[in-house]
Amino acid sequence: MPLFLRVSVALCASLAVALSMVVTLNLLKYDETLRQLDHERAGILLSTLSHSIIIAHDLGLPLAANSLAEERATARKKAQGIEDLILFDHQGVILDASDQGRIGKKLPDAWRGEAPSALQWTARSDGRLLVGRRLHSSFGEEIGGLLAIISARSHAGAFQAALLRWPLKALGILLFSLLLSLPLIYLLARRLRKLVQLVTDEASPSLRERSS
């Protein structure tokens, strides 16, 4: 194989491996960033809801009298991927949820996180992200909590778009880099060939003398 082709193939392979690694790492980082955004959006939503519920409770409204139907509808419009918002009492009994079959049942232990005393926690169940927040009255008494259930497909569309877009960009960078470097590789290959030929020509007389 000509030297020019060997250098071109080696350069192409090196660039392809490097770009593949960069794209893979960026996709992993992008996926983690999307998950973090889901967590932060849910945390802000729960913090806002908790303030209004606590104020109403301090004014005498029973926790069970709260309905999250309006907040649930708004959250689904603003925060992509919100499947449900759940309100539960201090014993973990569900007071309000979009799935009426859950009302009156106890919140599964796996949904309450690994830190029982934490104000806010996260957990995972069936691939879904669960973000919870405990509710405390103005006197510091725990009165219940809120839980946001975020779909596992909350950012599937954005990730799939990146999965299609970024490899194509990497391929474009690879082709563009090769087009820019091919003339330089060709010139270097010619000079290297001439240098090798010059060294060979100079070494040939001395080799012939030694052999004679």
Buried (B, 14 or more C-beta within 10 A) or exposed (E): EEBBEEBBEEBBEEBBEEBEEEBEEEBEEBBEEBBEBBBEBBBEBBEEBBEEBBEBBEEEEEBEEBEBEEBBEBBBEEBBBBBBBBBBBBEBBBBBBBEEEBBEEBBEEEBBBEEEEEEBBBBEEEEBBBBBBBBBEEEEEEBBBBBBBBBBEBBEEBBEEBEEEBBEEBEEBBEEBBEEBBEEBBEBBEEEEEEEEEEEEEEEEEEEEEEE
